[in-house]
């Protein structure tokens, strides 16, 4: 299978996403001092290979799990860089899933006020979403990703071979972010997902290659148009305001990010239907696709007042108003703070 390249066009900060089996073999940091950041799950599988690609590189291995996406963990990376005399021309490599990518990018954004980093995502969720676009950060007890920075990578290497070792639950969680691109703005891709759900659920190589490349193209276009989320990039948060509240209530790591986003997107769809934008047939289409892909359609039981409180802490709250991403129709999302609050209250009550 050949490697496909998707360009993220951001002027002097532009970079390429390389997608394919064995894409990590193209990883090369030249003569620059390199620190590869990985975790206890990924490192035994792929760290030696990555070290071999970057002559003289060193590594640091972090604990695995969303519960470790904290300032304390980011501090350990910064301490390693400072204690070992890394300079501004050094480069970090994030070898792992979304947590490793976010922590590594955040440390790169802070160290010497910004050094280069490369994303080597090893989960489906990271390949199609978090490794692209330069959002970096860590969680806080008050909310997910509350502490962070925009800091673009200089390259992304999405090696589809690494997905073979991904646990089924992690793989299915990544499919939620895949569905997101169809629901928010690509109805044709949504139809393709419906027709190819069985192949995708079975990790068919051709279906995966097409999926990752399409998601990266869609995200690259959105990021190029709105790098710092001043407008349309917020569409990528479809389901996330609901989903982040689920993660915070359950405790980070109890529900995987993709699982929470899947349930959150369904809540957004149900609220859209309550507002008269979608019909029952639309909801059934989403539910059928979720069933085929093994995604949760319902959140855990959360008291509606608590759910609303956690949503109110979301980063997308502006001037005290909660903004939600809703659906005009399948494949057409929009951002709004002008919605009937009773529709939200009723949606949360029904989900409790």
Buried (B, 14 or more C-beta within 10 A) or exposed (E): BEBBBBEBEBEEEEBBBBBBBBBBBBBEBEEBBBBBBBBEBBBEBBBEBBBEBBEEBEBBBBEBBBBBBBBEBBEBBBEBBEEEEBEEEBBBBBBBBBBBBBBBBBBBBBBEEEBBBBBBBBBBBBBBBBBBBBBBBBBBEEBBBBBBBBBBBBBBBBBBBBBEBBEEEBBBBBBBBBBBBBBBBBBEBBBBBBEBBEBBBEBBBEBBBBBBBBBBBBBBBBBBEBBEBEEBBBBBBBBBBBBBBBBBBBEBBBBBBBBBBBBBBBBBBBBBBBBEBBEEEBBEBBBEBBEBBBBBBBBBEBEBEBBBEBBBBBBBBEEEEBBBBBBEEBBBBBBEEEBEEEBBBBBBEEBE
